[in-house]
Amino acid sequence: MNTLKSKYRKFREKISKKIHKLKLVKGINRDMFFVRQLLLNDYSDKLKNNTRYEDDKCLIKYGQKIYSQNEEDGIILEIFNRIGTTNKTFVEFGIGDGLENNSLALLLNNWNGLWIEGSSNAVNNIKDNFKSVINSQRLKVVEAFITKDNINEIISNNISDKEIDLLSVDIDGNDIHIFNEISVINPRVVIMEYNAKFPPPIMFTVEYNATHTWQGDDHVGASLKYIEKDLNKKGYKLVGCDLAGVNAFFVRDDLVGDKFLSPYTSENHYQPARYYLVGGMTGHKGTYTSVEKCLAACMKINDEA
């Protein structure tokens, strides 16, 4: 019996030491994560303070992350501070699980719109966790793999207004081709991902392929110059890019005036690929619980108004 007790005690001590080591490793990893975030935030602040961005018309300094992937939230809000809103309607495709995209923060600010997403799991999670805003018809969610053949039908089935305030495109491949196909809405602002590997004046785009899926390489999307030229033909001007070199922001010609930093070219607004800034931490990780509470409070305020 004493031998068994002794063996058990040694085994327990051995396990205890391993657990202690694991806790130390987890603690080190956690500390390294926060140090990395601190360094990235400091680097981002230094970039924003560059003399290149001193002009108040430049959008970089207004970048802020609430629920966007990078600092798109702040830039979007600043754009609409300058040009105003009409119906506060958005269409966004490529929205993931609903907790990190370009329109969730707008939804919390009493906007309405349409989300299109190709992942069944993501759509199911959204429908399970955004019930109040979906039931109120402020948010419509469609599961679909977007192609040239279906995009107009999907939008027209869910959005009645021709003019909307925002269109955000992020499908990792056919973005510019799908945008060029859209005819049922006339967005005032367009956000589109660009392939920052190819700086201006390089003209690059992937060929349209209805079944395209991104493989994690550089064969994706289009260069900023290519998108700029295409959207110029559609009546939009490039007014800025986010600091991470992910998204480009375009405003319809009739709304630009002298409100943004000219010239409205890729050469002026291009940001290189700083993908190490992507998904930076601002506050705690987003949860469906917090979002649903915010949305419910927003709806209550509207009902009482």
Secondary structure as GFF3:
##gff-version 3
##sequence-region A 1 305
A	DSSP	alpha_helix	2	48	.	.	.	ID=ss1
A	DSSP	three_ten_helix	51	53	.	.	.	ID=ss2
A	DSSP	three_ten_helix	60	62	.	.	.	ID=ss3
A	DSSP	alpha_helix	72	83	.	.	.	ID=ss4
A	DSSP	beta_strand	89	93	.	.	.	ID=ss5
A	DSSP	alpha_helix	104	107	.	.	.	ID=ss6
A	DSSP	beta_strand	112	117	.	.	.	ID=ss7
A	DSSP	alpha_helix	120	129	.	.	.	ID=ss8
A	DSSP	alpha_helix	131	135	.	.	.	ID=ss9
A	DSSP	beta_strand	139	143	.	.	.	ID=ss10
A	DSSP	alpha_helix	151	158	.	.	.	ID=ss11
A	DSSP	beta_strand	163	169	.	.	.	ID=ss12
A	DSSP	alpha_helix	175	181	.	.	.	ID=ss13
A	DSSP	beta_strand	186	193	.	.	.	ID=ss14
A	DSSP	alpha_helix	224	233	.	.	.	ID=ss15
A	DSSP	beta_strand	236	241	.	.	.	ID=ss16
A	DSSP	beta_strand	247	252	.	.	.	ID=ss17
A	DSSP	alpha_helix	253	256	.	.	.	ID=ss18
A	DSSP	alpha_helix	266	269	.	.	.	ID=ss19
A	DSSP	three_ten_helix	275	277	.	.	.	ID=ss20
A	DSSP	alpha_helix	288	304	.	.	.	ID=ss21
###
